[in-house]
């Protein structure tokens, strides 16, 4: 499975993404910019399909990662109004699972880089690690946005009221 995941990371690598991973001070801002741009790429049909999968329990981490790689994560700011509390909770939980998987992959890549004896393999694996780091940043930012919308929609951020009868 790890080899398949490594192979799927090869098609990412824009200049912005490389800069993002090399400059931690700008990582959050840059990942937010990437998410904002990415959210515009999802068509109305794609956004509706994501919401339908959230409603029916059909969300999958592989699809989340595919959208993260392509720069098209679900935009809770834009479509959160159409999503129920349940939908947002499902979206957040699947994004968290996808992030966990990617963090494990990043650790594997870093171990390969550390153990590598050839410079070409080190460079290739380091490039892959940078791509995974960009996906991680996108997912982290998206999870924050979904969690904020979820808290609002589900009433988690409402002050606790004591009702006396």
N, C-alpha and C positions, 0 to 999 in steps of 0.2 A: 504494500500500500504506500509506503514512503517513497518508493521509486516513482510511482504514478504521480504522487503529489509533487515530487521534485520536477518531473517532466512538465506538469501543468504550470509551473511558475516561470517557465522560460520565455513566455511571450510578453512579459511586463518589463519595462525598463526605460521610461522616459527620463529626460533630463531632470524634470521636476521631482520625480520619485527618487532619483539618486541623490539630489540635493537634500531632500527631506530626511533621508536616513543619515546623511553626514552632518547635518546641522540640527542637533537636538533642541536648540533654543527656538527654532522655527517649526518644529515638528507638529505641534498641536495646531498652529495657525495654518500651516501648509496642508495638513491632513483635513482640516475643516474646509479649506478652499477646494481641495480635491473632492470632498464629499458633496459640497454644494454644487460643483460643476457636474459631478457624477449623477446626482439626483435628477438633473435636467435631462439626462440621457435615457432614463426609463420612460417608455411610452405609457400612455394611459392604460393600455391593455396589460402591459407588464406590471404596473402598479396594482391594477385590479386583481391580477393573477396572484401576486404576492399576498394581498389581503385575503383572497379566497383560501389560499393554502394556510394562512394564519388562523382563519376561522374554522377550518376543517381538520387542523392538526397535521397538515401535509407539508410543513416547512422542513427543508433538509439542509444540513450544513454544507453539502457539496454545492448546492445552488447559491447559498449565501457567499461562499468563497468564490464561485464563478462571477457573481455580480461584483464582489469586492475587487477581484482582479481586473475586471473590465471597467471598474469605476462607476457602477450603477447600483449602489445600495438603496434600499427603501428610505425615502425621505419622510421621517415622522413629522417634521415641521409642516411639510406641504400636505401630506396625506393622513396625518394623525387625526384630523377631525372626522375622517370617514372610518377610522379604526375604533373598535371597542376596547375597553380595558383588557379583555381577554386576548384580543388580537395583538395588542402592544406587548403584553406579557409574553405571549408566544414568540413574537419577533425578537424581543430582548433575549429570551432564554436560548433560542437557536443561534443568535449572533454570539452570545457568550460561549456556547459550545464550539462554534466555529473558531472563535478566538483562542480557546483552550487548545484546540487541535493545531492551530497555526503556531502557537507559542511552543508546543512540543516539537513541531517541525523545525522551527528556528533553532531550538536547542540542539536538535540532531545535526542541522547544518553547521552550527558553530563547532560541534564536536568533530565533524568531518574535516573542517578547515584546520582545526588545531592538530589533528592527527595526520593530515596530509603531508606527504614528502615531496610532492611535485608542485612547482609554482603554478602551473597551468590549472591543476585541480583546485588549488587554493583560490585562485582568481575566480574560477567558475563557481565554486561553492560560495565564495564571498558575495558574488553578484546575486546568486540565488537568495542568500541570507538578507541582502538589502531589499530585494523584492518582497520577501515575506515580511520584513519589518514595515514596509509601506502598507501592506495589507493589514497588519496588526494595528497600525495607527488609524487606518480607516475604520476598522471594526471598533476599536476603543471609542473613537469619537462618535460613531453611529450609536453605539450602546448608550453613551451618555445622553444623546439626543432622545432616543427612544425612552429611556428611563425617566427623563424629565417630562415628556409627554404622557407617559404611563402614570406617573405620580399625579399629574393634573387630572387626567381622565378618570383615574380610579379613586381620586380623593385622598391619596396618601399624604399630600402636602397640606390638607385642610387641618386647621387647628382642632384638637380633640375637644369635643364639647361634652359637658356633663349635663345630662338631661334628668331632671327630677320630675317624677310623676306624682 
